[in-house]
């Protein structure tokens, strides 16, 4: 049996989030497709940051959020992702360490700033994200830590990081390292627009080394070019050992070995959907790596996601997450 030092090692964008509660007019004025994640350049990031006066600032990144939440739920967690040696990079490094996450990746020594994600939350709770990858997009093969990956029950890959070719190569190698050590690899598709850009690359990565797939309905439909998420999920289950499809207020469905497990959503007043999928994955993987049933994993994921969407920001308070285990 493979030896584990960590339950989960996440690989993804190391980002500092800027979050603003706003209205649809702001999105229209800045030509933002509502609910999507768009990649922006440094100049656009600077201009939007200036327009987002009064917002909140916190370290983020999809898989980094998952790692922080999972650590609060009692998982042993590591994270691999690139920041610059600047002030925002130090903020990210300090905050993820405060969550109890092992973070061994060296800072980028180049004139490229730490990544930022500018998040606009409208009154309906929808979040629209504009991401400048910065140093985060420089993650490459040499940033992989084989010792950490080989000692992790699950290595969790972030679809948002799939844009840079160097990161794609790193993902393939990370999956190979995990498999060689007898461990599992999980992938989050992250965003339907991301899948549209890299469908063939995702399918290739899945075929070569993904054991667990996380997707929402739009993402799974995009990946398999289906109009029906149930059919797309069946397509996924035919080639991936464990598939988890989140369906917002309709809950989630888990497919493994020809069986389906449905987990209902919890009633909650939605304030901000940022981080819902990240929190779900944290709860699910925490329970899974502790030997819980798929249903129990789905329930813990659902509870963590409910906490995330009932507050502003992607990471619920640690004491509220710990209370879920009582």
Secondary structure in CASP SS format (residue, H / E / C, confidence):
PFRMAT SS
TARGET T0000
AUTHOR 0000-0000-0000
METHOD secondary structure of the structure
MODEL  1
X C 1.00
X C 1.00
X C 1.00
X C 1.00
X C 1.00
X E 1.00
X E 1.00
X E 1.00
X E 1.00
X E 1.00
X E 1.00
X C 1.00
X C 1.00
X C 1.00
X E 1.00
X E 1.00
X E 1.00
X E 1.00
X E 1.00
X E 1.00
X E 1.00
X C 1.00
X C 1.00
X H 1.00
X H 1.00
X H 1.00
X H 1.00
X H 1.00
X H 1.00
X C 1.00
X C 1.00
X C 1.00
X C 1.00
X C 1.00
X C 1.00
X C 1.00
X E 1.00
X E 1.00
X E 1.00
X C 1.00
X C 1.00
X H 1.00
X H 1.00
X H 1.00
X H 1.00
X H 1.00
X H 1.00
X H 1.00
X H 1.00
X H 1.00
X H 1.00
X C 1.00
X C 1.00
X C 1.00
X C 1.00
X E 1.00
X E 1.00
X E 1.00
X E 1.00
X E 1.00
X C 1.00
X H 1.00
X H 1.00
X H 1.00
X H 1.00
X H 1.00
X H 1.00
X H 1.00
X H 1.00
X H 1.00
X H 1.00
X H 1.00
X C 1.00
X C 1.00
X C 1.00
X C 1.00
X E 1.00
X E 1.00
X E 1.00
X E 1.00
X C 1.00
X C 1.00
X C 1.00
X E 1.00
X C 1.00
X C 1.00
X H 1.00
X H 1.00
X H 1.00
X H 1.00
X H 1.00
X H 1.00
X H 1.00
X H 1.00
X H 1.00
X H 1.00
X H 1.00
X H 1.00
X C 1.00
X C 1.00
X C 1.00
X E 1.00
X C 1.00
X C 1.00
X C 1.00
X C 1.00
X C 1.00
X E 1.00
X C 1.00
X C 1.00
X C 1.00
X C 1.00
X C 1.00
X C 1.00
X E 1.00
X E 1.00
X E 1.00
X E 1.00
X E 1.00
X E 1.00
X E 1.00
X C 1.00
X C 1.00
X C 1.00
X C 1.00
X C 1.00
X E 1.00
X E 1.00
X E 1.00
X E 1.00
X E 1.00
X E 1.00
X C 1.00
X H 1.00
X H 1.00
X H 1.00
X H 1.00
X H 1.00
X C 1.00
X C 1.00
X H 1.00
X H 1.00
X H 1.00
X C 1.00
X C 1.00
X H 1.00
X H 1.00
X H 1.00
X H 1.00
X H 1.00
X C 1.00
X E 1.00
X E 1.00
X E 1.00
X E 1.00
X E 1.00
X E 1.00
X E 1.00
X H 1.00
X H 1.00
X H 1.00
X H 1.00
X C 1.00
X C 1.00
X H 1.00
X H 1.00
X H 1.00
X H 1.00
X H 1.00
X H 1.00
X H 1.00
X H 1.00
X H 1.00
X H 1.00
X H 1.00
X H 1.00
X H 1.00
X H 1.00
X H 1.00
X H 1.00
X C 1.00
X C 1.00
X C 1.00
X E 1.00
X E 1.00
X E 1.00
X E 1.00
X E 1.00
X C 1.00
X C 1.00
X C 1.00
X H 1.00
X H 1.00
X H 1.00
X H 1.00
X H 1.00
X H 1.00
X H 1.00
X H 1.00
X H 1.00
X H 1.00
X H 1.00
X H 1.00
X H 1.00
X H 1.00
X H 1.00
X H 1.00
X H 1.00
X H 1.00
X C 1.00
X C 1.00
X E 1.00
X E 1.00
X E 1.00
X E 1.00
X E 1.00
X H 1.00
X H 1.00
X H 1.00
X H 1.00
X H 1.00
X H 1.00
X H 1.00
X H 1.00
X C 1.00
X C 1.00
X C 1.00
X C 1.00
X H 1.00
X H 1.00
X H 1.00
X H 1.00
X H 1.00
X H 1.00
X H 1.00
X H 1.00
X H 1.00
X C 1.00
X C 1.00
X C 1.00
X C 1.00
X E 1.00
X E 1.00
X E 1.00
X E 1.00
X E 1.00
X C 1.00
X H 1.00
X H 1.00
X H 1.00
X C 1.00
X E 1.00
X E 1.00
X E 1.00
X E 1.00
X E 1.00
X C 1.00
X C 1.00
X E 1.00
X E 1.00
X E 1.00
X E 1.00
X E 1.00
X C 1.00
X C 1.00
X C 1.00
X C 1.00
X C 1.00
X C 1.00
X C 1.00
X C 1.00
X C 1.00
X C 1.00
X C 1.00
X C 1.00
X H 1.00
X H 1.00
X H 1.00
X H 1.00
X H 1.00
X H 1.00
X H 1.00
X H 1.00
X H 1.00
X H 1.00
X H 1.00
X H 1.00
X H 1.00
X H 1.00
X C 1.00
X C 1.00
X C 1.00
X C 1.00
X H 1.00
X H 1.00
X H 1.00
X H 1.00
X H 1.00
X H 1.00
X H 1.00
X H 1.00
X H 1.00
X H 1.00
X H 1.00
X H 1.00
X H 1.00
X H 1.00
X H 1.00
X H 1.00
X C 1.00
X C 1.00
X C 1.00
X C 1.00
X C 1.00
X C 1.00
X C 1.00
X C 1.00
X H 1.00
X H 1.00
X H 1.00
X H 1.00
X H 1.00
X H 1.00
X C 1.00
X C 1.00
X C 1.00
END
